Amino acid sequence: MLSVDIDGTILEANPLARDRLALPEDRGQWPDLSHFLLSLDAAELADMMERCCSRSRPQQLRAQCRDIHGGKFEVMVHLSLLDADSERCFLCVLTDVNGTGDEETLAPPTPWADGLTESSLRWRFALFGAGDGVWDWDLESNDVVYCARFRQIIGFSEAELDNSFEQWVSLVHPDDLRGFTGGMQEHLRGHSPHYTCEFRMRCKAGDWIWVLARGRVARRDGSGQPLRVVGTLSDIGARKKLEYELRRMATTDFLTGLYNRRHFISRMADELARIRRRANQPSSLLMVDLDYFKNINDTYGHSAGDLVLQHFADTLRSCLRRMDLPARTGGEEFAVLLPGTSEQEALILAERLRRKVKSTPAVTPEAIIAVTVSIGITLLRAEDSGPDATLGRADEALYRAKNSGRNQVVLAPL
C-alpha cells in the first residue's frame, strides 16, 4: 500500500510495500511508481490518475510489478483519490494476483476504497500500516467486509467468516455484548463522534481474546440516517495482560498472593457503605495473628518463616468461600472480610480455621513447623466511622485472645 502524488512520486509506504519493493531508508532515493510498474509507463499512469480525478471514482487495472530481486509478478493496481492538504494525492493498493506474493497481507480487498470519503481513506491507510484489521459495514445490506488482518486476529479464513454483521455479534463474549451493541447504537444515532469499544471475541480455536474496535460513520443519507460505518479491530491481549498484572501487583501481597492492606481497606470501606444502606444484611471481620511467629524466624530463619506464611495463606484460602476477602495486613497478621455473615457464622468459620491450622503443620526444608493462630471477630456496624474503627475493635478482640493463652477465638463485645 502506497500514497503517491500527481507526478507518481511515492510519498508513504506501509512496511510490506517497503519490503517487497526494496525501498531504501532514505525517502529521497525512492523511485517513482512507474519504475515498479513495468507494463505501465508514466503517461498511462498519469492518464489513470486523471480519470480518477475527473470521475472522483477509484480506478484499477492489471500490471506487471518489479520485485526485490528484479523479477516480475502480476498485480492489480487500485488507485483512489486522497487529495490530502489540498494537493493531488492518491492511495495506491498493489494486490499480488499470481500467488508469488502474500495477497492476504499486501493489500486489503479493493471494494473498501469505493465510495469512502477522502478523510476515511487517509485514516484507513494509516491504520493499515499500523497492523490493525479493517472492517466496512454496509447498513443497507447489513454486510460487513473484513480485511485479512481482521480475520487473522481471530483465526478465521475468508471462507469461514461470512459477511453478516450477525456473525460478528455472535463472536462477542456475552458479558461484553451490551457494551458492544450499545456503543454502536449511540454512535449511529449521532450521540458520539466515533465508536470505541473493548471486548472479548471468540477465536476459531474457541478461546477468547481482548480486542479494541474503533469506527465511525462514513456516509449518511439525506435524512441523516447512517448508511456505512468503517473501522478497525486491534488485538489488545498483550495490553490487557499487562493491565491485569499491574492491578495484581497494586492489590496483592507478593509473598502470600492474598490481597494487601491497601486494597483490603478500600474493600472494607465499600462493605461499610453497603451495611449503612442495608443494615439487615450483616458482615463480619476476622483479625488473625500467627502465634509466636518471631520465634519461628529466630529459630529456623526468615526463609522458613516465609514458607510458614505461605502455608498459612493456602490453609486460609481453603477454609473460605469465594465471596470472602482475605488479606495480609502486616508481618504475621491477616484479616478476612466475610460479607453477608453473622457473628455466629463467623465464629464457626474461625474455629474451623483455627483447628485446621493447628492440625496442619508447615513442611519446610529446615523442619516441620507446628503453627497456631489467635483470632478476633467483630461485626461491621453502620455507625462505624470507617474501616479503622472496625479494625480497631477486631484488633482488641485479637489482643484478648493472645493474652488468654493464644490458639483461640474471641468475639468483640457488642
VOGU-3710 file (C-alpha; in Angstrom, 3 decimals, decimal comma):
1> mlsvdidgti> 0,000/0,000/0,000  1,414/3,382/-1,074  0,458/7,015/-1,247  1,658/8,856/-4,355  1,347/12,394/-5,681  0,078/13,535/-9,072  3,564/13,042/-10,565  3,777/9,434/-9,396  6,240/10,208/-6,597  5,890/7,758/-3,700
11> leanplardr> 5,155/9,705/-0,504  4,384/6,927/2,004  4,563/3,134/2,025  3,402/0,537/4,517  6,037/-1,934/5,838  5,151/-4,732/3,418  5,341/-2,437/0,397  8,747/-1,170/1,554  9,955/-4,750/1,834  8,500/-6,076/-1,444
21> lalpedrgqw> 9,692/-3,081/-3,449  13,043/-2,811/-1,613  12,531/0,877/-0,868  15,636/2,399/0,787  15,529/4,114/4,188  16,182/7,496/2,566  12,884/8,581/1,017  14,741/10,937/-1,264  16,033/7,872/-3,096  12,609/6,341/-3,691
31> pdlshfllsl> 11,884/5,906/-7,438  8,580/6,973/-8,966  5,746/4,455/-9,020  6,179/3,953/-12,770  9,637/2,477/-12,066  7,980/-0,567/-10,499  5,026/-0,939/-12,874  6,848/-2,415/-15,844  3,841/-2,715/-18,145  2,549/0,761/-17,295
41> daaeladmme> 4,551/3,777/-18,465  4,422/7,254/-16,917  1,889/8,507/-19,477  -0,511/5,631/-18,805  -0,171/6,152/-15,049  -0,884/9,877/-15,486  -3,961/9,044/-17,563  -5,185/6,679/-14,833  -4,747/9,446/-12,249  -6,604/11,924/-14,434
51> rccsrsrpqq> -9,568/9,553/-14,772  -9,539/9,078/-11,008  -9,674/12,870/-10,504  -12,226/13,728/-13,173  -14,637/10,957/-12,241  -13,966/11,044/-8,465  -14,008/7,264/-8,587  -11,286/4,674/-7,883  -9,537/3,220/-10,919  -7,912/-0,174/-11,270
61> lraqcrdihg> -6,040/-2,212/-13,836  -3,700/-5,199/-14,028  0,030/-4,622/-14,437  3,427/-6,261/-14,028  5,432/-5,172/-10,978  9,178/-5,347/-10,367  10,078/-7,251/-7,169  13,064/-7,001/-4,827  15,107/-9,478/-6,877  14,421/-7,805/-10,207
71> gkfevmvhls> 11,824/-10,362/-11,225  8,202/-9,731/-12,151  4,840/-10,519/-10,624  1,290/-9,670/-11,617  -0,538/-7,093/-9,507  -3,889/-5,391/-9,526  -3,269/-1,640/-9,250  -6,077/0,109/-7,385  -5,894/3,906/-7,317  -8,092/6,120/-5,112
81> lldadsercf> -8,050/9,892/-4,681  -6,922/11,173/-1,281  -6,450/14,887/-2,026  -4,532/15,449/1,209  -3,821/19,067/2,225  -5,295/20,445/-0,997  -2,649/18,652/-3,089  -3,407/15,856/-5,511  -2,570/12,692/-3,588  -3,565/9,090/-4,245
91> lcvltdvngt> -3,830/5,849/-2,332  -2,308/3,059/-4,406  -3,004/-0,538/-3,414  -0,990/-3,249/-5,163  -2,537/-6,713/-4,825  -0,478/-9,734/-5,871  -2,754/-11,756/-8,154  -0,487/-14,572/-9,318  0,383/-16,184/-5,990  4,038/-15,139/-5,873
101> gdeetlappt> 3,410/-12,736/-3,012  1,318/-12,523/0,089  -2,042/-11,417/-1,223  -3,621/-11,611/2,208  -1,249/-9,038/3,690  -0,078/-6,913/0,786  -3,428/-5,181/0,345  -6,994/-5,268/1,622  -9,967/-6,012/-0,657  -10,418/-3,174/-3,119
111> pwadgltess> -14,178/-2,595/-2,525  -13,348/-0,625/0,610  -11,884/2,251/-1,326  -15,007/2,637/-3,429  -17,161/5,451/-2,089  -15,205/6,288/1,049  -14,524/9,904/1,899  -11,007/11,212/1,466  -10,506/11,539/5,223  -11,686/7,945/5,719
121> lrwrfalfga> -9,168/6,732/3,174  -6,331/8,611/4,871  -7,419/7,133/8,185  -7,555/3,622/6,717  -4,102/3,996/5,168  -2,542/4,969/8,488  -4,235/2,175/10,432  -3,449/-0,499/7,870  0,204/0,427/8,183  -0,107/0,019/11,951
131> gdgvwdwdle> -1,252/-3,590/11,579  -4,898/-3,194/12,618  -7,682/-5,130/10,973  -10,178/-3,083/8,979  -13,934/-3,627/8,690  -16,519/-1,955/6,465  -20,204/-2,302/7,404  -22,927/-1,596/4,826  -26,038/-0,936/6,921  -28,406/-1,230/3,949
141> sndvvycarf> -27,399/-4,832/3,229  -26,115/-5,490/6,782  -22,989/-6,987/5,219  -19,525/-6,444/6,668  -16,316/-6,709/4,650  -13,282/-7,756/6,696  -9,655/-7,438/5,707  -7,246/-10,346/6,043  -5,720/-8,905/9,219  -9,165/-8,804/10,899
151> rqiigfseae> -9,667/-12,486/10,156  -6,111/-13,293/11,202  -6,649/-11,740/14,645  -9,480/-14,192/15,402  -8,051/-17,107/13,419  -10,650/-17,449/10,661  -10,099/-17,900/6,951  -12,122/-15,901/4,433  -14,386/-18,887/3,751  -15,046/-19,430/7,468
161> ldnsfeqwvs> -16,188/-15,885/8,247  -19,235/-14,748/6,308  -20,076/-11,106/5,719  -23,088/-10,846/8,012  -22,980/-8,456/10,947  -24,875/-11,096/12,939  -21,912/-13,480/12,796  -19,618/-10,808/14,215  -22,115/-10,242/17,040  -22,231/-13,995/17,697
171> lvhpddlrgf> -18,474/-13,995/18,341  -18,668/-11,307/21,045  -18,457/-12,514/24,648  -21,940/-12,496/26,244  -20,727/-10,333/29,128  -19,456/-7,703/26,663  -22,371/-7,766/24,221  -24,295/-4,914/25,829  -21,349/-2,532/25,572  -20,549/-3,672/22,028
181> tggmqehlrg> -24,041/-3,083/20,630  -24,982/-0,175/22,900  -21,948/1,875/21,975  -22,545/1,223/18,292  -26,180/2,342/18,513  -25,144/5,520/20,328  -22,737/6,353/17,506  -25,219/5,513/14,748  -27,727/7,901/16,348  -25,096/10,639/16,275
191> hsphytcefr> -24,664/10,795/20,053  -20,900/10,196/19,874  -18,270/11,366/17,363  -16,867/7,855/16,942  -17,330/4,291/18,138  -14,827/2,759/20,566  -15,293/-0,483/22,467  -13,023/-3,000/24,201  -14,471/-6,502/24,347  -13,667/-10,186/24,059
201> mrckagdwiw> -14,102/-12,157/20,853  -14,186/-15,913/20,423  -11,434/-17,191/18,152  -11,754/-20,143/15,818  -9,918/-22,304/18,386  -12,590/-21,449/20,959  -10,504/-19,231/23,228  -11,332/-15,606/23,997  -9,094/-12,663/23,123  -9,389/-8,997/24,016
211> vlargrvarr> -9,839/-6,644/21,068  -10,439/-2,942/20,556  -12,945/-1,927/17,876  -12,990/1,646/16,624  -15,116/3,101/13,877  -17,186/5,983/12,588  -19,994/6,609/10,152  -18,534/7,172/6,693  -21,776/8,042/4,910  -25,338/9,104/5,790
221> dgsgqplrvv> -28,356/9,662/3,565  -30,148/12,961/3,089  -32,158/12,498/6,275  -29,052/11,761/8,340  -29,562/8,015/8,578  -26,241/6,102/8,620  -25,512/4,029/5,548  -21,927/2,923/6,097  -19,531/2,509/9,007  -15,801/1,923/8,599
231> gtlsdigark> -13,491/0,943/11,418  -10,600/-1,091/12,742  -10,013/-4,032/15,047  -6,884/-4,242/17,209  -5,571/-7,156/19,228  -5,085/-5,718/22,738  -4,433/-9,009/24,518  -0,879/-8,046/25,490  -2,051/-4,710/26,867  -4,846/-6,353/28,860
241> kleyelrrma> -2,389/-8,861/30,291  -0,100/-6,037/31,369  -3,019/-4,123/32,902  -4,051/-7,229/34,826  -0,518/-7,748/36,098  -0,247/-4,120/37,191  -3,581/-4,363/39,024  -2,474/-7,593/40,655  0,785/-6,017/41,807  -1,076/-2,989/43,164
251> ttdfltglyn> -3,615/-5,033/45,142  -1,778/-8,218/46,106  0,780/-9,159/48,739  3,738/-10,540/46,785  4,639/-13,271/49,316  1,271/-14,870/50,041  -0,806/-13,930/46,999  -3,511/-12,570/49,302  -4,784/-9,020/48,980  -2,640/-6,306/50,542
261> rrhfisrmad> -3,705/-3,946/53,315  -4,391/-1,010/50,993  -6,820/-2,945/48,821  -8,428/-4,573/51,851  -9,140/-1,195/53,463  -10,731/0,005/50,216  -12,987/-3,045/50,025  -13,894/-2,689/53,693  -14,997/0,889/53,051  -17,248/-0,370/50,247
271> elarirrran> -18,743/-3,015/52,534  -19,389/-0,481/55,289  -21,231/1,697/52,783  -23,365/-1,306/51,857  -24,063/-2,038/55,539  -25,303/1,523/56,018  -27,745/1,049/53,142  -28,873/-2,423/54,230  -28,378/-2,855/57,960  -30,310/-6,146/57,947
281> qpssllmvdl> -27,509/-7,877/55,994  -24,617/-8,363/58,445  -20,951/-8,735/57,608  -18,120/-9,812/59,876  -14,389/-9,243/60,166  -11,686/-11,640/61,374  -8,283/-10,484/62,587  -5,817/-13,393/62,601  -2,299/-13,498/64,032  0,222/-16,363/63,879
291> dyfknindty> 1,259/-17,246/67,422  4,953/-16,945/68,349  5,947/-16,201/64,767  9,035/-14,262/65,879  10,321/-17,455/67,497  9,911/-19,281/64,178  12,023/-16,668/62,391  14,644/-16,671/65,150  14,855/-20,472/65,279  14,601/-21,503/61,636
301> ghsagdlvlq> 15,407/-18,317/59,722  13,374/-15,921/57,608  13,226/-18,266/54,603  11,437/-20,843/56,716  9,274/-18,066/58,143  8,223/-17,064/54,631  7,251/-20,659/53,860  5,163/-20,754/57,031  3,330/-17,587/55,946  2,675/-19,051/52,503
311> hfadtlrscl> 1,471/-22,311/54,046  -0,920/-20,429/56,297  -2,245/-18,383/53,353  -3,029/-21,617/51,498  -4,761/-23,037/54,572  -6,764/-19,841/54,990  -7,938/-19,875/51,374  -9,064/-23,494/51,731  -11,417/-22,527/54,583  -13,087/-19,574/52,867
321> rrmdlpartg> -15,913/-19,076/50,406  -15,423/-17,397/47,053  -17,156/-14,253/48,315  -14,798/-13,842/51,299  -11,857/-11,448/51,128  -8,572/-12,494/52,809  -5,618/-10,120/53,149  -2,193/-9,919/54,703  -2,269/-6,683/56,685  1,089/-6,915/58,455
331> geefavllpg> 4,087/-9,193/59,004  2,257/-12,183/60,510  -1,133/-10,508/60,751  -4,050/-11,264/58,477  -7,629/-10,049/58,087  -10,681/-11,629/56,477  -13,828/-9,797/55,392  -16,896/-12,047/55,484  -19,766/-10,397/53,561  -23,297/-11,439/54,471
341> tseqealila> -22,043/-13,309/57,545  -23,408/-13,067/61,075  -21,207/-13,087/64,159  -22,135/-16,689/64,978  -21,436/-17,831/61,410  -18,087/-16,050/61,577  -17,329/-17,818/64,859  -17,968/-21,228/63,275  -15,684/-20,399/60,339  -12,964/-19,026/62,630
351> erlrrkvkst> -12,992/-22,150/64,799  -12,734/-24,342/61,716  -9,739/-22,296/60,554  -8,081/-22,428/63,987  -8,395/-26,220/64,171  -7,145/-26,769/60,630  -4,085/-24,569/61,162  -3,212/-26,442/64,356  -3,581/-29,848/62,676  -1,667/-28,912/59,512
361> pavtpeaiia> 1,986/-28,054/60,244  4,130/-26,300/57,664  6,691/-28,507/55,935  9,948/-26,617/55,279  13,495/-27,748/54,391  14,560/-26,801/57,909  11,812/-28,592/59,837  8,152/-29,496/60,086  6,866/-26,458/61,952  3,695/-26,533/64,027
371> vtvsigitll> 1,676/-23,321/63,932  -1,333/-21,979/65,831  -3,339/-18,791/65,385  -5,288/-16,362/67,539  -8,414/-14,793/66,047  -10,535/-11,772/66,934  -14,032/-11,300/65,478  -16,339/-8,308/65,155  -19,389/-7,299/63,177  -19,240/-4,371/60,794
381> raedsgpdat> -21,523/-1,676/62,177  -23,406/1,029/60,330  -22,230/3,564/62,920  -18,538/2,757/62,331  -16,852/5,950/61,139  -14,681/3,970/58,738  -12,570/0,806/58,344  -10,180/1,846/61,127  -12,994/1,750/63,685  -13,950/-1,799/62,700
391> lgradealyr> -10,348/-2,966/62,523  -9,620/-1,463/65,922  -12,485/-3,387/67,509  -11,378/-6,677/65,920  -7,802/-5,961/66,974  -8,903/-5,579/70,590  -10,613/-8,982/70,412  -7,436/-10,454/68,922  -5,372/-8,911/71,725  -7,605/-10,595/74,300
401> aknsgrnqvv> -7,243/-13,925/72,510  -3,458/-13,675/72,669  -3,468/-12,564/76,309  -5,720/-15,500/77,200  -3,159/-18,061/76,095  -3,293/-17,863/72,274  -4,685/-20,520/69,903  -8,242/-19,361/70,493  -11,065/-17,248/69,060  -12,557/-14,236/70,848
411> lapl> -15,634/-12,197/69,923  -15,585/-8,426/70,313  -18,227/-7,206/72,777  -21,454/-5,906/71,263
//
